[in-house]
Amino acid sequence: MFNNILTRYGLNPEHYTVQAFGSGLINHTWKISKPDGQPCYILQKINTAVFKEPEAIANNITALGSYLQQHCPGYLFAGALPTTAGEHLCLNEKNEYFRLFPFIARSHSIDMVFTPEQAFEAARQFARFTNLLSGFDASRLQITIPRFHDLSLRYQQFVSALNEGNSFRIQDSSGLIAYLQEQQHLVDSYERIKKDPGFKLRVIHHDTKISNVLFDDDHKGLCVIDLDTVMPGYFISDVGDMMRTYLSAANEEEKEFQKITVRDEFFTAIARGYLGEMQHALTATEKQHFVYAGQFMIYMQALRFLTDHLNNDVYYGARYDGHNFIRAQNQAVLLQQYTAKEGLFNQIISTI
């Protein structure tokens, strides 16, 4: 399966072994190693059901890599390697898209945030990525997932599900529906942000889960990886996604909602890590919306889970009956916990 692909990268397939690698849910990934087990490369097949224009991803990463090489040559940029023909994507006979990355030695990733130090390092790396690219014209980037973090769109889809979805599920979800409708002011805030000159379109990663950061042996952040969702956007996408996924020890699958708590020290770590790099890049208006970023992203995910539940689980699927309803409730609880600390968190921001 891989021999022709490796050959096109100038690698002799007889000199390498191929093993499945990582915990990613979208693309398929393999580790390419020498016979002694020493990893050398990462091979990845792009999921074209999610990323419908792989060439757009390749063009974005190539443009960003060229800019960083010119302006920040010391930055560790996890870009794809070219084939011997100079291509950054490899198309096989089944019209499947592959790309090859160098394996970064003495690095590792993690799947869960256990300490504030990890949250700090991750936030610092995502902020550094955006800050180093502050001179890059974000409008040059192609859109790899249209309207990915568009809260207004997600609310419109929610309203459509209320009008056209499973009537039994709508009735059974009435309490959660009412709560999410009460939070529509968060959509209004987003609409104002899009029109506010105090908010800048920036180069944003858009998927700041902890597994998209590489750490060294001393647990310090090295760089960010998985750049497929890098697009023009607002800083609230990256900060909000970290709030959503780092603040609680319980993830979005947790059914025992009493385990969902917002850890103040992790919020402080995210804020210090991100603002340590972006403090002078963010406008005063943007900084005033730092806490809103968490509400923005948590609310959006609650809407998406409940919308899918009302539409009979056509997007996320469900491993058991009511799976997406549980996920939506989970995120609603997280939003309540987070919003209850809004005053405290704004106070923390004012001291950084």
C-alpha positions in Angstrom: 0.0 0.0 0.0 2.8 2.4 0.9 5.6 1.4 -1.3 4.8 3.6 -4.2 4.2 6.6 -1.9 7.5 6.2 -0.1 9.3 5.8 -3.4 7.9 9.1 -4.6 9.5 10.7 -1.6 12.9 9.2 -2.5 12.7 6.5 0.2 13.4 2.8 -0.4 10.5 0.9 1.1 12.8 -2.0 2.0 14.6 0.2 4.5 11.6 1.3 6.5 8.7 -0.1 8.5 5.2 1.4 8.7 3.1 1.4 11.9 -0.2 3.2 12.8 0.5 6.2 15.0 -1.3 8.7 17.2 -4.9 9.2 18.4 -6.2 11.6 15.8 -9.8 11.1 14.7 -9.8 12.8 11.3 -6.7 11.8 9.2 -5.0 8.5 9.2 -1.4 8.6 10.4 1.5 6.2 10.3 5.1 6.3 11.7 7.8 5.5 9.3 10.8 3.9 11.0 14.1 2.3 10.3 14.5 -1.4 11.0 16.0 -0.6 14.4 12.8 1.1 15.4 14.2 4.7 15.1 11.3 6.9 13.8 12.2 9.0 10.8 8.9 10.3 9.3 5.2 10.7 9.8 3.0 9.7 6.9 -0.6 11.0 6.8 -3.6 10.4 4.6 -5.9 13.4 4.5 -9.6 12.8 5.2 -11.3 14.3 2.1 -14.7 13.9 3.7 -13.7 16.6 6.1 -11.1 18.5 4.1 -12.6 18.6 0.6 -9.8 20.6 -0.9 -6.5 19.2 0.2 -4.6 21.5 -2.2 -5.8 24.4 -0.2 -4.2 22.9 3.0 -1.0 22.3 1.1 -0.9 25.9 -0.3 -1.6 27.4 3.1 1.1 25.4 4.9 3.6 26.1 2.1 2.9 29.8 2.2 3.2 30.0 6.0 6.4 27.9 6.0 8.0 30.2 3.4 7.1 33.3 5.5 8.5 31.8 8.7 11.6 30.6 7.0 12.2 34.2 5.8 11.2 36.1 8.9 11.6 33.6 11.8 14.2 31.0 10.6 14.7 29.7 14.1 11.1 28.7 14.6 10.4 24.9 14.5 7.7 24.7 11.8 6.0 21.3 11.3 5.5 21.5 7.5 5.2 18.7 5.0 8.2 17.5 3.0 8.2 17.7 -0.9 8.2 14.7 -3.1 11.2 14.2 -5.4 9.0 16.0 -8.0 8.6 19.0 -5.6 5.0 18.3 -4.7 3.7 18.8 -1.1 0.9 16.3 -1.7 1.1 12.7 -3.0 -2.0 11.4 -4.9 -2.2 7.6 -5.2 -4.1 5.5 -7.8 -7.2 5.6 -5.6 -7.2 9.4 -5.6 -6.2 9.5 -1.9 -4.0 12.3 -0.7 -0.9 11.7 1.4 1.9 13.9 2.8 5.1 13.2 4.6 6.5 15.0 7.7 9.9 14.7 9.4 9.6 13.0 12.7 10.8 15.5 15.4 13.2 13.7 17.6 13.0 13.9 21.4 9.5 15.2 21.2 6.1 13.9 22.4 2.5 14.9 22.6 -0.1 14.3 25.3 -3.9 13.6 25.0 -5.0 15.2 28.3 -4.0 18.3 30.3 -3.0 17.3 33.8 -1.1 20.3 35.1 -1.3 24.1 34.8 2.2 24.0 33.4 1.1 22.0 30.5 -1.8 24.4 29.8 0.6 27.4 30.1 3.1 25.8 27.6 0.3 25.0 25.1 -1.2 28.4 25.3 2.2 30.0 24.8 2.9 27.9 21.7 -0.5 28.7 20.0 0.0 32.4 20.8 3.6 32.3 19.5 2.4 30.8 16.3 -0.1 33.5 15.7 2.2 36.3 16.9 5.1 35.2 14.6 2.7 35.3 11.7 1.3 38.8 12.6 3.0 40.2 9.5 1.5 37.6 7.2 -1.6 38.7 5.4 -4.2 36.3 6.7 -6.5 37.0 3.8 -4.0 35.0 1.6 -5.0 31.8 3.4 -7.6 29.6 1.7 -10.6 28.4 3.7 -10.2 24.7 4.5 -13.5 24.3 6.4 -16.0 27.0 5.5 -17.5 28.8 8.5 -15.9 26.4 10.9 -16.2 28.6 14.0 -19.1 30.8 12.9 -21.3 31.0 16.0 -24.1 32.7 14.0 -24.2 29.8 11.6 -24.3 27.2 14.4 -27.2 29.0 16.0 -29.1 29.1 12.7 -28.6 25.4 12.4 -29.9 24.9 15.9 -33.0 26.9 15.0 -33.5 24.8 11.9 -33.3 21.7 14.0 -36.0 23.0 16.3 -38.2 23.5 13.3 -37.4 20.4 11.3 -35.8 17.9 13.7 -37.1 14.9 15.6 -40.2 16.1 17.4 -39.9 13.5 20.2 -36.3 14.5 20.9 -37.2 18.2 20.8 -39.9 17.6 23.4 -37.5 15.6 25.6 -34.8 18.3 25.3 -37.1 21.2 26.2 -35.1 22.3 29.3 -31.8 22.3 27.6 -33.2 24.0 24.5 -34.6 26.8 26.7 -31.2 27.3 28.4 -29.4 27.5 25.1 -31.9 30.0 23.8 -31.4 32.1 26.8 -27.7 32.4 25.9 -28.4 33.9 22.5 -26.7 37.1 23.7 -23.4 35.3 23.0 -24.4 35.2 19.3 -25.2 38.9 19.4 -21.8 39.6 20.9 -20.2 37.6 18.1 -22.1 39.6 15.5 -20.8 42.8 17.0 -17.2 41.4 17.0 -17.4 40.7 13.2 -18.2 44.4 12.6 -15.8 45.8 15.2 -12.5 47.3 13.8 -11.0 46.5 17.2 -11.0 42.8 16.2 -8.3 41.7 13.7 -8.4 38.8 11.4 -5.3 36.8 12.2 -3.6 33.5 11.3 -5.5 31.2 13.7 -4.9 27.5 14.3 -8.6 26.7 15.1 -7.9 23.4 16.8 -6.0 24.0 20.0 -6.5 20.6 21.7 -3.5 19.7 23.8 -2.5 16.8 21.4 -1.7 19.5 18.8 1.4 20.7 20.8 4.7 19.0 20.8 6.7 18.9 24.1 10.3 18.3 24.7 11.8 15.9 27.3 11.7 18.7 29.9 7.9 19.2 29.2 8.4 22.5 27.5 6.4 23.4 24.4 8.3 23.0 21.1 5.8 23.9 18.4 2.2 23.4 17.3 1.3 20.7 14.8 -1.7 19.6 12.7 -2.1 22.8 10.6 -5.0 21.7 8.4 -7.4 24.1 10.1 -5.1 27.1 10.0 -7.3 29.9 8.4 -8.1 33.5 8.9 -10.0 34.0 12.1 -10.3 35.7 15.5 -8.1 35.0 18.5 -11.3 33.9 20.4 -11.3 30.6 18.4 -7.9 29.5 19.7 -8.3 30.8 23.3 -11.9 29.5 23.5 -11.0 26.0 22.4 -8.3 25.9 25.1 -10.8 27.0 27.7 -13.2 24.4 26.6 -10.8 21.5 26.6 -8.3 22.4 29.3 -10.3 23.9 32.2 -12.2 20.8 33.4 -10.6 17.5 34.2 -13.8 15.9 32.8 -14.0 15.9 29.0 -17.1 16.3 26.8 -17.9 12.6 27.1 -18.4 12.7 30.9 -21.9 11.6 32.0 -21.5 12.4 35.7 -22.0 16.1 35.4 -20.9 16.8 39.0 -17.4 16.0 37.9 -17.4 19.0 35.6 -15.6 21.8 37.3 -13.7 24.8 36.1 -10.2 25.0 37.5 -9.1 28.6 38.2 -5.4 27.8 38.1 -5.8 26.4 34.6 -7.5 29.5 33.4 -4.7 31.6 34.9 -2.1 29.4 33.1 -3.9 29.7 29.8 -4.1 33.5 30.2 -0.5 33.9 31.2 0.8 31.7 28.5 -1.3 33.3 25.7 -1.0 36.9 26.8 2.8 36.4 27.5 3.2 36.2 23.7 0.2 38.2 22.5 -0.2 40.9 25.1 1.1 43.7 22.8 -0.4 42.2 19.7 -4.0 42.2 20.9 -6.0 45.3 20.8 -7.7 46.7 23.9 -11.0 45.5 22.6 -9.7 42.0 22.0 -8.3 41.8 25.5 -11.7 42.8 26.9 -13.2 39.8 25.2 -10.6 37.3 26.5 -13.1 35.7 29.0 -15.8 35.8 26.4 -13.7 33.5 24.2 -14.4 30.6 26.5 -18.2 31.3 26.5 -18.1 31.6 22.7 -16.5 28.2 22.1 -18.3 26.2 24.9 -21.7 27.5 23.8 -21.0 26.8 20.2 -20.1 23.1 21.0 -23.2 22.7 23.1 -25.3 24.0 20.2 -23.6 21.7 17.7 -24.1 18.6 19.9 -27.8 19.3 20.6 -28.4 20.2 17.0 -27.0 16.8 15.9 -29.1 15.1 18.5 -32.3 16.8 17.3 -31.3 15.8 13.7 -30.9 12.1 14.6 -27.1 12.2 15.0 -26.3 12.7 11.3 -23.1 14.6 11.8 -21.2 13.3 14.9 -22.9 9.9 15.0 -23.7 8.3 18.4 -22.2 5.3 20.2 -25.4 5.0 22.3 -28.9 6.3 22.4 -28.8 10.0 23.5 -25.1 10.3 23.2 -25.1 13.8 21.7 -27.8 14.9 24.2 -25.4 13.9 27.0 -22.6 15.8 25.3 -24.7 18.9 24.9 -25.8 18.7 28.5 -22.1 18.3 29.5 -21.1 21.4 27.6 -24.1 23.4 29.0 -22.9 22.5 32.5 -19.4 23.6 31.6 -20.8 26.9 30.3 -22.7 27.5 33.5 -19.7 26.7 35.6 -17.5 29.0 33.5 -19.9 31.9 33.4 -20.3 31.8 37.1 -16.6 32.7 37.3 -16.7 35.5 34.7 -16.1 38.2 37.3 -13.2 36.4 38.8 -11.6 35.6 35.4 -11.9 39.2 34.3 -10.1 40.2 37.5 -7.4 37.8 36.7 -7.0 39.2 33.2 -6.7 42.7 34.6 -3.6 41.7 36.6 -1.7 40.1 33.7 
